[in-house]
Amino acid sequence: MEYYYDRIFPWYGTGYSLLGLAVAVLAIIGMWKVFEKAGEPGWAAIIPFYNAYVLFKITWGEGWMFLLMLIPIANFVIYIITMVKLARAFNRSSGFAVGLIFLAVIFYCILGFDTSSYIGVPQRA
């Protein structure tokens, strides 16, 4: 006996896989453009740990700080601070930083394709 869900269930896995692939490609494209705006090589966005190194180099001034993301619980705080610093590095508002925190893929693309320019590593106020 065949049920309706027996015929459609295999498509759920395919659909989610395609959605995940689309989001990953969109994230790479956005990050690529952000890196190029900051004067870093865009291809760094496709290399797993090197992209984190470059992101921290853009935001903190020191790439090795990405190792802080390996510390449990502290990585949430470091991620938030990094996204705020990224918004400041491109002279964007704290509202944009909130967008980077919660919808990073979309806001990476916005940051990569808009007219803002990289002003450098944000200094402490």
N, CA, C and O atoms as a printed pandas DataFrame, in Angstrom:
     atom_number atom_name residue_name chain_id  residue_number  x_coord  y_coord  z_coord
0              1         N          MET        A               1    0.849   -1.173    0.000
1              2        CA          MET        A               1    0.000    0.000    0.000
2              3         C          MET        A               1    0.895    1.237    0.000
3              4         O          MET        A               1    1.823    1.356    0.801
4              5         N          GLU        A               2    0.599    2.135   -0.898
5              6        CA          GLU        A               2    1.400    3.344   -1.039
6              7         C          GLU        A               2    0.621    4.545   -0.529
7              8         O          GLU        A               2   -0.551    4.739   -0.853
8              9         N          TYR        A               3    1.299    5.337    0.269
9             10        CA          TYR        A               3    0.687    6.542    0.801
10            11         C          TYR        A               3    1.231    7.765    0.067
11            12         O          TYR        A               3    2.269    7.711   -0.594
12            13         N          TYR        A               4    0.511    8.845    0.202
13            14        CA          TYR        A               4    0.892   10.090   -0.463
14            15         C          TYR        A               4    2.279   10.552   -0.025
15            16         O          TYR        A               4    3.084   10.974   -0.855
16            17         N          TYR        A               5    2.559   10.475    1.268
17            18        CA          TYR        A               5    3.833   10.973    1.760
18            19         C          TYR        A               5    4.996   10.101    1.318
19            20         O          TYR        A               5    6.142   10.545    1.379
20            21         N          ASP        A               6    4.739    8.871    0.874
21            22        CA          ASP        A               6    5.813    8.043    0.342
22            23         C          ASP        A               6    6.358    8.612   -0.966
23            24         O          ASP        A               6    7.532    8.426   -1.287
24            25         N          ARG        A               7    5.510    9.301   -1.713
25            26        CA          ARG        A               7    5.931    9.854   -2.995
26            27         C          ARG        A               7    6.583   11.228   -2.847
27            28         O          ARG        A               7    7.456   11.576   -3.642
28            29         N          ILE        A               8    6.182   12.010   -1.855
29            30        CA          ILE        A               8    6.734   13.364   -1.734
30            31         C          ILE        A               8    7.884   13.463   -0.741
31            32         O          ILE        A               8    8.649   14.427   -0.785
32            33         N          PHE        A               9    8.022   12.499    0.145
33            34        CA          PHE        A               9    9.055   12.590    1.176
34            35         C          PHE        A               9   10.465   12.734    0.607
35            36         O          PHE        A               9   11.228   13.548    1.127
36            37         N          PRO        A              10   10.854   11.989   -0.431
37            38        CA          PRO        A              10   12.219   12.169   -0.959
38            39         C          PRO        A              10   12.510   13.587   -1.444
39            40         O          PRO        A              10   13.668   14.003   -1.455
40            41         N          TRP        A              11   11.497   14.325   -1.839
41            42        CA          TRP        A              11   11.712   15.681   -2.328
42            43         C          TRP        A              11   12.032   16.657   -1.209
43            44         O          TRP        A              11   12.631   17.702   -1.462
44            45         N          TYR        A              12   11.645   16.342    0.026
45            46        CA          TYR        A              12   11.983   17.223    1.142
46            47         C          TYR        A              12   13.495   17.305    1.331
47            48         O          TYR        A              12   14.048   18.391    1.503
48            49         N          GLY        A              13   14.147   16.166    1.297
49            50        CA          GLY        A              13   15.605   16.161    1.444
50            51         C          GLY        A              13   16.291   16.919    0.332
51            52         O          GLY        A              13   17.238   17.668    0.573
52            53         N          THR        A              14   15.820   16.728   -0.877
53            54        CA          THR        A              14   16.389   17.428   -2.027
54            55         C          THR        A              14   16.161   18.931   -1.914
55            56         O          THR        A              14   17.061   19.728   -2.178
56            57         N          GLY        A              15   14.955   19.304   -1.522
57            58        CA          GLY        A              15   14.634   20.726   -1.385
58            59         C          GLY        A              15   15.472   21.408   -0.325
59            60         O          GLY        A              15   15.971   22.513   -0.537
60            61         N          TYR        A              16   15.631   20.751    0.820
61            62        CA          TYR        A              16   16.440   21.345    1.882
62            63         C          TYR        A              16   17.917   21.403    1.488
63            64         O          TYR        A              16   18.623   22.348    1.838
64            65         N          SER        A              17   18.370   20.397    0.766
65            66        CA          SER        A              17   19.760   20.418    0.303
66            67         C          SER        A              17   19.995   21.567   -0.666
67            68         O          SER        A              17   21.003   22.267   -0.573
68            69         N          LEU        A              18   19.067   21.760   -1.591
69            70        CA          LEU        A              18   19.199   22.861   -2.549
70            71         C          LEU        A              18   19.104   24.216   -1.858
71            72         O          LEU        A              18   19.813   25.154   -2.224
72            73         N          LEU        A              19   18.233   24.320   -0.862
73            74        CA          LEU        A              19   18.119   25.565   -0.102
74            75         C          LEU        A              19   19.419   25.853    0.654
75            76         O          LEU        A              19   19.904   26.984    0.656
76            77         N          GLY        A              20   19.971   24.832    1.288
77            78        CA          GLY        A              20   21.235   25.001    2.002
78            79         C          GLY        A              20   22.376   25.387    1.081
79            80         O          GLY        A              20   23.216   26.215    1.432
80            81         N          LEU        A              21   22.403   24.786   -0.097
81            82        CA          LEU        A              21   23.426   25.121   -1.080
82            83         C          LEU        A              21   23.277   26.562   -1.557
83            84         O          LEU        A              21   24.270   27.273   -1.711
84            85         N          ALA        A              22   22.043   26.991   -1.789
85            86        CA          ALA        A              22   21.795   28.370   -2.233
86            87         C          ALA        A              22   22.228   29.375   -1.169
87            88         O          ALA        A              22   22.825   30.402   -1.493
88            89         N          VAL        A              23   21.932   29.088    0.094
89            90        CA          VAL        A              23   22.329   29.984    1.187
90            91         C          VAL        A              23   23.854   30.034    1.305
91            92         O          VAL        A              23   24.425   31.103    1.519
92            93         N          ALA        A              24   24.512   28.878    1.166
93            94        CA          ALA        A              24   25.973   28.846    1.251
94            95         C          ALA        A              24   26.611   29.645    0.118
95            96         O          ALA        A              24   27.566   30.389    0.345
96            97         N          VAL        A              25   26.094   29.497   -1.089
97            98        CA          VAL        A              25   26.633   30.243   -2.231
98            99         C          VAL        A              25   26.410   31.741   -2.037
99           100         O          VAL        A              25   27.294   32.547   -2.328
100          101         N          LEU        A              26   25.232   32.110   -1.547
101          102        CA          LEU        A              26   24.938   33.520   -1.289
102          103         C          LEU        A              26   25.881   34.091   -0.225
103          104         O          LEU        A              26   26.348   35.223   -0.350
104          105         N          ALA        A              27   26.157   33.306    0.820
105          106        CA          ALA        A              27   27.079   33.750    1.868
106          107         C          ALA        A              27   28.490   33.940    1.318
107          108         O          ALA        A              27   29.167   34.909    1.660
108          109         N          ILE        A              28   28.927   33.025    0.474
109          110        CA          ILE        A              28   30.266   33.134   -0.112
110          111         C          ILE        A              28   30.365   34.361   -1.006
111          112         O          ILE        A              28   31.363   35.081   -0.968
112          113         N          ILE        A              29   29.332   34.603   -1.811
113          114        CA          ILE        A              29   29.342   35.773   -2.697
114          115         C          ILE        A              29   29.401   37.067   -1.883
115          116         O          ILE        A              29   30.185   37.965   -2.190
116          117         N          GLY        A              30   28.569   37.156   -0.846
117          118        CA          GLY        A              30   28.561   38.353   -0.005
118          119         C          GLY        A              30   29.876   38.565    0.712
119          120         O          GLY        A              30   30.392   39.683    0.758
120          121         N          MET        A              31   30.426   37.490    1.278
121          122        CA          MET        A              31   31.689   37.598    1.998
122          123         C          MET        A              31   32.829   37.936    1.031
123          124         O          MET        A              31   33.732   38.700    1.373
124          125         N          TRP        A              32   32.783   37.373   -0.157
125          126        CA          TRP        A              32   33.797   37.652   -1.188
126          127         C          TRP        A              32   33.858   39.147   -1.471
127          128         O          TRP        A              32   34.938   39.737   -1.509
128          129         N          LYS        A              33   32.683   39.761   -1.671
129          130        CA          LYS        A              33   32.621   41.193   -1.978
130          131         C          LYS        A              33   33.077   42.043   -0.785
131          132         O          LYS        A              33   33.749   43.057   -0.970
132          133         N          VAL        A              34   32.716   41.637    0.430
133          134        CA          VAL        A              34   33.143   42.368    1.629
134          135         C          VAL        A              34   34.665   42.318    1.744
135          136         O          VAL        A              34   35.300   43.333    2.032
136          137         N          PHE        A              35   35.247   41.149    1.521
137          138        CA          PHE        A              35   36.702   41.020    1.601
138          139         C          PHE        A              35   37.389   41.889    0.551
139          140         O          PHE        A              35   38.394   42.538    0.843
140          141         N          GLU        A              36   36.853   41.906   -0.663
141          142        CA          GLU        A              36   37.460   42.728   -1.710
142          143         C          GLU        A              36   37.374   44.214   -1.370
143          144         O          GLU        A              36   38.312   44.967   -1.633
144          145         N          LYS        A              37   36.252   44.638   -0.786
145          146        CA          LYS        A              37   36.123   46.046   -0.383
146          147         C          LYS        A              37   37.152   46.420    0.673
147          148         O          LYS        A              37   37.632   47.553    0.713
148          149         N          ALA        A              38   37.486   45.461    1.525
149          150        CA          ALA        A              38   38.434   45.720    2.608
150          151         C          ALA        A              38   39.885   45.541    2.160
151          152         O          ALA        A              38   40.804   45.662    2.970
152          153         N          GLY        A              39   40.089   45.255    0.880
153          154        CA          GLY        A              39   41.451   45.117    0.376
154          155         C          GLY        A              39   42.058   43.749    0.587
155          156         O          GLY        A              39   43.268   43.580    0.437
156          157         N          GLU        A              40   41.258   42.786    0.926
157          158        CA          GLU        A              40   41.724   41.412    1.114
158          159         C          GLU        A              40   41.335   40.597   -0.117
159          160         O          GLU        A              40   40.456   41.010   -0.873
160          161         N          PRO        A              41   41.969   39.455   -0.330
161          162        CA          PRO        A              41   41.597   38.640   -1.493
162          163         C          PRO        A              41   40.196   38.047   -1.328
163          164         O          PRO        A              41   39.879   37.479   -0.282
164          165         N          GLY        A              42   39.375   38.176   -2.342
165          166        CA          GLY        A              42   38.008   37.668   -2.275
166          167         C          GLY        A              42   37.937   36.160   -2.174
167          168         O          GLY        A              42   37.018   35.625   -1.554
168          169         N          TRP        A              43   38.901   35.460   -2.776
169          170        CA          TRP        A              43   38.880   34.004   -2.749
170          171         C          TRP        A              43   39.018   33.450   -1.338
171          172         O          TRP        A              43   38.758   32.268   -1.114
172          173         N          ALA        A              44   39.417   34.271   -0.397
173          174        CA          ALA        A              44   39.545   33.819    0.992
174          175         C          ALA        A              44   38.197   33.397    1.565
175          176         O          ALA        A              44   38.149   32.659    2.549
176          177         N          ALA        A              45   37.109   33.854    0.964
177          178        CA          ALA        A              45   35.772   33.513    1.454
178          179         C          ALA        A              45   35.440   32.041    1.273
179          180         O          ALA        A              45   34.547   31.530    1.949
180          181         N          ILE        A              46   36.128   31.351    0.385
181          182        CA          ILE        A              46   35.787   29.949    0.129
182          183         C          ILE        A              46   36.655   28.966    0.907
183          184         O          ILE        A              46   36.437   27.757    0.826
184          185         N          ILE        A              47   37.622   29.455    1.648
185          186        CA          ILE        A              47   38.499   28.570    2.418
186          187         C          ILE        A              47   38.070   28.605    3.882
187          188         O          ILE        A              47   38.122   29.658    4.517
188          189         N          PRO        A              48   37.642   27.445    4.430
189          190        CA          PRO        A              48   36.964   27.408    5.723
190          191         C          PRO        A              48   37.569   28.183    6.890
191          192         O          PRO        A              48   36.880   29.063    7.407
192          193         N          PHE        A              49   38.755   27.943    7.336
193          194        CA          PHE        A              49   39.246   28.657    8.507
194          195         C          PHE        A              49   39.936   29.968    8.136
195          196         O          PHE        A              49   40.007   30.899    8.938
196          197         N          TYR        A              50   40.431   30.019    6.931
197          198        CA          TYR        A              50   41.091   31.240    6.475
198          199         C          TYR        A              50   40.099   32.392    6.359
199          200         O          TYR        A              50   40.469   33.543    6.592
200          201         N          ASN        A              51   38.839   32.107    6.003
201          202        CA          ASN        A              51   37.857   33.195    5.903
202          203         C          ASN        A              51   37.588   33.817    7.270
203          204         O          ASN        A              51   37.374   35.025    7.370
204          205         N          ALA        A              52   37.599   33.004    8.317
205          206        CA          ALA        A              52   37.433   33.553    9.668
206          207         C          ALA        A              52   38.652   34.399   10.043
207          208         O          ALA        A              52   38.516   35.457   10.658
208          209         N          TYR        A              53   39.834   33.929    9.668
209          210        CA          TYR        A              53   41.059   34.686    9.926
210          211         C          TYR        A              53   40.998   36.062    9.257
211          212         O          TYR        A              53   41.319   37.076    9.878
212          213         N          VAL        A              54   40.585   36.089    7.993
213          214        CA          VAL        A              54   40.510   37.353    7.250
214          215         C          VAL        A              54   39.434   38.258    7.840
215          216         O          VAL        A              54   39.641   39.466    7.953
216          217         N          LEU        A              55   38.286   37.689    8.219
217          218        CA          LEU        A              55   37.224   38.492    8.830
218          219         C          LEU        A              55   37.717   39.151   10.117
219          220         O          LEU        A              55   37.446   40.328   10.353
220          221         N          PHE        A              56   38.434   38.406   10.941
221          222        CA          PHE        A              56   38.961   38.975   12.180
222          223         C          PHE        A              56   40.081   39.973   11.896
223          224         O          PHE        A              56   40.264   40.927   12.652
224          225         N          LYS        A              57   40.821   39.765   10.830
225          226        CA          LYS        A              57   41.851   40.728   10.443
226          227         C          LYS        A              57   41.210   42.053   10.030
227          228         O          LYS        A              57   41.744   43.124   10.320
228          229         N          ILE        A              58   40.068   41.975    9.354
229          230        CA          ILE        A              58   39.346   43.176    8.929
230          231         C          ILE        A              58   38.742   43.904   10.124
231          232         O          ILE        A              58   38.765   45.134   10.181
232          233         N          THR        A              59   38.204   43.150   11.077
233          234        CA          THR        A              59   37.463   43.769   12.175
234          235         C          THR        A              59   38.309   44.048   13.411
235          236         O          THR        A              59   38.129   45.083   14.052
236          237         N          TRP        A              60   39.213   43.164   13.756
237          238        CA          TRP        A              60   40.008   43.318   14.972
238          239         C          TRP        A              60   41.409   43.848   14.687
239          240         O          TRP        A              60   42.065   44.376   15.584
240          241         N          GLY        A              61   41.871   43.710   13.447
241          242        CA          GLY        A              61   43.223   44.128   13.109
242          243         C          GLY        A              61   44.232   43.018   13.290
243          244         O          GLY        A              61   45.364   43.119   12.817
244          245         N          GLU        A              62   43.837   41.970   13.964
245          246        CA          GLU        A              62   44.711   40.825   14.214
246          247         C          GLU        A              62   43.934   39.558   13.882
247          248         O          GLU        A              62   42.927   39.253   14.519
248          249         N          GLY        A              63   44.402   38.837   12.898
249          250        CA          GLY        A              63   43.679   37.658   12.451
250          251         C          GLY        A              63   43.644   36.515   13.445
251          252         O          GLY        A              63   42.682   35.747   13.465
252          253         N          TRP        A              64   44.671   36.386   14.268
253          254        CA          TRP        A              64   44.732   35.256   15.183
254          255         C          TRP        A              64   43.610   35.275   16.213
255          256         O          TRP        A              64   43.364   34.270   16.881
256          257         N          MET        A              65   42.932   36.407   16.346
257          258        CA          MET        A              65   41.841   36.510   17.326
258          259         C          MET        A              65   40.692   35.551   17.005
259          260         O          MET        A              65   39.855   35.285   17.866
260          261         N          PHE        A              66   40.644   35.027   15.766
261          262        CA          PHE        A              66   39.574   34.100   15.419
262          263         C          PHE        A              66   39.639   32.830   16.256
263          264         O          PHE        A              66   38.653   32.099   16.349
264          265         N          LEU        A              67   40.778   32.562   16.861
265          266        CA          LEU        A              67   40.893   31.393   17.737
266          267         C          LEU        A              67   39.991   31.521   18.963
267          268         O          LEU        A              67   39.653   30.517   19.590
268          269         N          LEU        A              68   39.597   32.749   19.309
269          270        CA          LEU        A              68   38.673   32.952   20.427
270          271         C          LEU        A              68   37.312   32.329   20.147
271          272         O          LEU        A              68   36.556   32.040   21.075
272          273         N          MET        A              69   36.998   32.123   18.872
273          274        CA          MET        A              69   35.719   31.514   18.513
274          275         C          MET        A              69   35.675   30.037   18.895
275          276         O          MET        A              69   34.604   29.431   18.867
276          277         N          LEU        A              70   36.795   29.457   19.245
277          278        CA          LEU        A              70   36.841   28.054   19.643
278          279         C          LEU        A              70   36.502   27.854   21.115
279          280         O          LEU        A              70   36.355   26.718   21.564
280          281         N          ILE        A              71   36.377   28.928   21.862
281          282        CA          ILE        A              71   36.061   28.844   23.291
282          283         C          ILE        A              71   34.546   28.823   23.457
283          284         O          ILE        A              71   33.867   29.774   23.070
284          285         N          PRO        A              72   34.009   27.742   24.033
285          286        CA          PRO        A              72   32.554   27.668   24.203
286          287         C          PRO        A              72   32.017   28.831   25.037
287          288         O          PRO        A              72   32.701   29.325   25.932
288          289         N          ILE        A              73   30.833   29.250   24.751
289          290        CA          ILE        A              73   30.087   30.341   25.378
290          291         C          ILE        A              73   30.697   31.705   25.033
291          292         O          ILE        A              73   29.971   32.632   24.677
292          293         N          ALA        A              74   32.004   31.831   25.135
293          294        CA          ALA        A              74   32.645   33.100   24.785
294          295         C          ALA        A              74   32.492   33.390   23.295
295          296         O          ALA        A              74   32.514   34.549   22.882
296          297         N          ASN        A              75   32.336   32.343   22.487
297          298        CA          ASN        A              75   32.227   32.563   21.045
298          299         C          ASN        A              75   30.975   33.343   20.669
299          300         O          ASN        A              75   30.976   34.048   19.660
300          301         N          PHE        A              76   29.907   33.235   21.455
301          302        CA          PHE        A              76   28.707   34.035   21.186
302          303         C          PHE        A              76   29.003   35.520   21.366
303          304         O          PHE        A              76   28.610   36.348   20.545
304          305         N          VAL        A              77   29.691   35.836   22.434
305          306        CA          VAL        A              77   30.038   37.233   22.722
306          307         C          VAL        A              77   31.011   37.764   21.669
307          308         O          VAL        A              77   30.849   38.882   21.181
308          309         N          ILE        A              78   32.010   36.974   21.322
309          310        CA          ILE        A              78   32.995   37.382   20.320
310          311         C          ILE        A              78   32.324   37.584   18.967
311          312         O          ILE        A              78   32.665   38.517   18.240
312          313         N          TYR        A              79   31.372   36.715   18.623
313          314        CA          TYR        A              79   30.650   36.854   17.347
314          315         C          TYR        A              79   29.892   38.179   17.299
315          316         O          TYR        A              79   29.940   38.888   16.293
316          317         N          ILE        A              80   29.199   38.511   18.378
317          318        CA          ILE        A              80   28.441   39.767   18.430
318          319         C          ILE        A              80   29.379   40.966   18.309
319          320         O          ILE        A              80   29.110   41.896   17.548
320          321         N          ILE        A              81   30.473   40.944   19.055
321          322        CA          ILE        A              81   31.437   42.046   18.995
322          323         C          ILE        A              81   32.030   42.162   17.589
323          324         O          ILE        A              81   32.221   43.267   17.081
324          325         N          THR        A              82   32.317   41.030   16.971
325          326        CA          THR        A              82   32.887   41.040   15.623
326          327         C          THR        A              82   31.919   41.644   14.612
327          328         O          THR        A              82   32.334   42.412   13.744
328          329         N          MET        A              83   30.646   41.311   14.714
329          330        CA          MET        A              83   29.667   41.865   13.776
330          331         C          MET        A              83   29.481   43.373   13.987
331          332         O          MET        A              83   29.290   44.118   13.026
332          333         N          VAL        A              84   29.535   43.814   15.242
333          334        CA          VAL        A              84   29.459   45.257   15.521
334          335         C          VAL        A              84   30.687   45.954   14.939
335          336         O          VAL        A              84   30.571   47.019   14.333
336          337         N          LYS        A              85   31.859   45.353   15.122
337          338        CA          LYS        A              85   33.088   45.932   14.572
338          339         C          LYS        A              85   33.067   45.938   13.044
339          340         O          LYS        A              85   33.580   46.867   12.421
340          341         N          LEU        A              86   32.475   44.905   12.437
341          342        CA          LEU        A              86   32.381   44.867   10.978
342          343         C          LEU        A              86   31.496   46.001   10.469
343          344         O          LEU        A              86   31.822   46.657    9.480
344          345         N          ALA        A              87   30.383   46.225   11.147
345          346        CA          ALA        A              87   29.506   47.335   10.755
346          347         C          ALA        A              87   30.237   48.668   10.902
347          348         O          ALA        A              87   30.126   49.534   10.034
348          349         N          ARG        A              88   30.976   48.836   11.985
349          350        CA          ARG        A              88   31.724   50.085   12.192
350          351         C          ARG        A              88   32.857   50.242   11.182
351          352         O          ARG        A              88   33.179   51.359   10.777
352          353         N          ALA        A              89   33.463   49.124   10.772
353          354        CA          ALA        A              89   34.561   49.181    9.806
354          355         C          ALA        A              89   34.094   49.698    8.453
355          356         O          ALA        A              89   34.894   50.207    7.668
356          357         N          PHE        A              90   32.808   49.569    8.183
357          358        CA          PHE        A              90   32.244   50.081    6.940
358          359         C          PHE        A              90   31.352   51.293    7.190
359          360         O          PHE        A              90   30.545   51.668    6.339
360          361         N          ASN        A              91   31.508   51.904    8.368
361          362        CA          ASN        A              91   30.778   53.119    8.745
362          363         C          ASN        A              91   29.262   52.921    8.682
363          364         O          ASN        A              91   28.535   53.762    8.153
364          365         N          ARG        A              92   28.802   51.802    9.227
365          366        CA          ARG        A              92   27.378   51.502    9.251
366          367         C          ARG        A              92   26.867   51.630   10.685
367          368         O          ARG        A              92   27.652   51.650   11.633
368          369         N          SER        A              93   25.551   51.715   10.835
369          370        CA          SER        A              93   24.928   51.951   12.139
370          371         C          SER        A              93   24.896   50.680   12.988
371          372         O          SER        A              93   25.196   49.584   12.515
372          373         N          SER        A              94   24.525   50.862   14.247
373          374        CA          SER        A              94   24.383   49.707   15.128
374          375         C          SER        A              94   23.166   48.870   14.735
375          376         O          SER        A              94   23.124   47.672   15.014
376          377         N          GLY        A              95   22.180   49.488   14.095
377          378        CA          GLY        A              95   21.045   48.724   13.576
378          379         C          GLY        A              95   21.488   47.757   12.491
379          380         O          GLY        A              95   20.988   46.635   12.409
380          381         N          PHE        A              96   22.419   48.189   11.667
381          382        CA          PHE        A              96   22.982   47.308   10.645
382          383         C          PHE        A              96   23.757   46.176   11.307
383          384         O          PHE        A              96   23.752   45.048   10.814
384          385         N          ALA        A              97   24.422   46.472   12.421
385          386        CA          ALA        A              97   25.150   45.437   13.160
386          387         C          ALA        A              97   24.191   44.374   13.684
387          388         O          ALA        A              97   24.515   43.187   13.675
388          389         N          VAL        A              98   23.014   44.792   14.140
389          390        CA          VAL        A              98   22.002   43.826   14.593
390          391         C          VAL        A              98   21.584   42.935   13.425
391          392         O          VAL        A              98   21.403   41.729   13.592
392          393         N          GLY        A              99   21.432   43.530   12.247
393          394        CA          GLY        A              99   21.124   42.745   11.059
394          395         C          GLY        A              99   22.223   41.748   10.741
395          396         O          GLY        A              99   21.934   40.611   10.367
396          397         N          LEU        A             100   23.478   42.152   10.884
397          398        CA          LEU        A             100   24.596   41.238   10.664
398          399         C          LEU        A             100   24.586   40.089   11.666
399          400         O          LEU        A             100   24.956   38.965   11.328
400          401         N          ILE        A             101   24.169   40.366   12.886
401          402        CA          ILE        A             101   24.140   39.328   13.913
402          403         C          ILE        A             101   23.079   38.281   13.602
403          404         O          ILE        A             101   23.340   37.083   13.714
404          405         N          PHE        A             102   21.887   38.720   13.215
405          406        CA          PHE        A             102   20.774   37.788   13.055
406          407         C          PHE        A             102   20.567   37.283   11.625
407          408         O          PHE        A             102   20.083   36.166   11.439
408          409         N          LEU        A             103   20.917   38.062   10.631
409          410        CA          LEU        A             103   20.731   37.675    9.228
410          411         C          LEU        A             103   22.032   37.924    8.466
411          412         O          LEU        A             103   22.065   38.700    7.511
412          413         N          ALA        A             104   23.080   37.269    8.892
413          414        CA          ALA        A             104   24.416   37.548    8.369
414          415         C          ALA        A             104   24.510   37.391    6.858
415          416         O          ALA        A             104   25.129   38.225    6.197
416          417         N          VAL        A             105   23.917   36.356    6.300
417          418        CA          VAL        A             105   24.040   36.111    4.861
418          419         C          VAL        A             105   23.477   37.280    4.063
419          420         O          VAL        A             105   24.111   37.750    3.117
420          421         N          ILE        A             106   22.311   37.743    4.431
421          422        CA          ILE        A             106   21.666   38.844    3.715
422          423         C          ILE        A             106   22.461   40.136    3.891
423          424         O          ILE        A             106   22.676   40.875    2.930
424          425         N          PHE        A             107   22.890   40.401    5.108
425          426        CA          PHE        A             107   23.590   41.657    5.369
426          427         C          PHE        A             107   25.026   41.651    4.843
427          428         O          PHE        A             107   25.572   42.717    4.559
428          429         N          TYR        A             108   25.652   40.475    4.705
429          430        CA          TYR        A             108   26.946   40.409    4.012
430          431         C          TYR        A             108   26.773   40.846    2.563
431          432         O          TYR        A             108   27.597   41.589    2.030
432          433         N          CYS        A             109   25.700   40.384    1.930
433          434        CA          CYS        A             109   25.442   40.769    0.532
434          435         C          CYS        A             109   25.150   42.262    0.419
435          436         O          CYS        A             109   25.636   42.925   -0.497
436          437         N          ILE        A             110   24.362   42.787    1.345
437          438        CA          ILE        A             110   24.081   44.223    1.331
438          439         C          ILE        A             110   25.380   45.009    1.499
439          440         O          ILE        A             110   25.631   45.971    0.773
440          441         N          LEU        A             111   26.197   44.593    2.456
441          442        CA          LEU        A             111   27.460   45.279    2.714
442          443         C          LEU        A             111   28.416   45.158    1.530
443          444         O          LEU        A             111   29.143   46.099    1.211
444          445         N          GLY        A             112   28.411   44.002    0.888
445          446        CA          GLY        A             112   29.313   43.782   -0.232
446          447         C          GLY        A             112   28.939   44.544   -1.488
447          448         O          GLY        A             112   29.814   44.961   -2.246
448          449         N          PHE        A             113   27.641   44.730   -1.716
449          450        CA          PHE        A             113   27.200   45.329   -2.974
450          451         C          PHE        A             113   26.753   46.786   -2.860
451          452         O          PHE        A             113   26.425   47.401   -3.875
452          453         N          ASP        A             114   26.730   47.357   -1.647
453          454        CA          ASP        A             114   26.329   48.763   -1.543
454          455         C          ASP        A             114   27.533   49.678   -1.797
455          456         O          ASP        A             114   28.619   49.215   -2.145
456          457         N          THR        A             115   27.318   50.966   -1.619
457          458        CA          THR        A             115   28.365   51.939   -1.953
458          459         C          THR        A             115   29.288   52.281   -0.783
459          460         O          THR        A             115   30.203   53.089   -0.941
460          461         N          SER        A             116   29.063   51.686    0.378
461          462        CA          SER        A             116   29.920   52.004    1.522
462          463         C          SER        A             116   31.342   51.521    1.259
463          464         O          SER        A             116   31.568   50.592    0.483
464          465         N          SER        A             117   32.286   52.166    1.916
465          466        CA          SER        A             117   33.681   51.780    1.735
466          467         C          SER        A             117   34.292   51.440    3.086
467          468         O          SER        A             117   33.827   51.887    4.134
468          469         N          TYR        A             118   35.335   50.644    3.028
469          470        CA          TYR        A             118   36.034   50.205    4.231
470          471         C          TYR        A             118   36.847   51.364    4.782
471          472         O          TYR        A             118   37.673   51.944    4.077
472          473         N          ILE        A             119   36.609   51.704    6.061
473          474        CA          ILE        A             119   37.335   52.826    6.663
474          475         C          ILE        A             119   38.449   52.364    7.589
475          476         O          ILE        A             119   39.177   53.188    8.143
476          477         N          GLY        A             120   38.587   51.072    7.759
477          478        CA          GLY        A             120   39.658   50.536    8.579
478          479         C          GLY        A             120   39.151   49.892    9.849
479          480         O          GLY        A             120   37.952   49.866   10.125
480          481         N          VAL        A             121   40.089   49.377   10.609
481          482        CA          VAL        A             121   39.759   48.715   11.867
482          483         C          VAL        A             121   39.198   49.742   12.828
483          484         O          VAL        A             121   39.836   50.765   13.078
484          485         N          PRO        A             122   38.000   49.487   13.380
485          486        CA          PRO        A             122   37.419   50.461   14.307
486          487         C          PRO        A             122   38.258   50.600   15.577
487          488         O          PRO        A             122   38.707   49.608   16.152
488          489         N          GLN        A             123   38.457   51.826   15.996
489          490        CA          GLN        A             123   39.197   52.094   17.226
490          491         C          GLN        A             123   38.233   52.148   18.404
491          492         O          GLN        A             123   37.050   52.447   18.242
492          493         N          ARG        A             124   38.746   51.861   19.570
493          494        CA          ARG        A             124   37.904   51.934   20.774
494          495         C          ARG        A             124   37.541   53.376   21.052
495          496         O          ARG        A             124   38.356   54.285   20.890
496          497         N          ALA        A             125   36.308   53.568   21.472
497          498        CA          ALA        A             125   35.837   54.935   21.764
498          499         C          ALA        A             125   36.177   55.336   23.175
499          500         O          ALA        A             125   35.859   56.449   23.594
